[in-house]
């Protein structure tokens, strides 16, 4: 499956926000968690839109993007 670069970029951004949670606690953790969730929501919306437009399975596309980002950089 060919994965559009913008989807990879959005997942990378969400993962970068998630990584910033390490070592935080209290309100800093809560604020960063909100930022991560917002980035993840943007990624999810883009996956849904692309899957619908391309006529591909949404879950398969999401997993392919996540695998590409987490295992191939």
Secondary structure, DSSP 8 states (H G I E B T S, - for coil): ----HHHHHHHHHHHHHHHTTTT--HHHHHHHHHHHHHHHHHHHHHHHHHHHHHT--HHHHHHHHHHHHHHH-
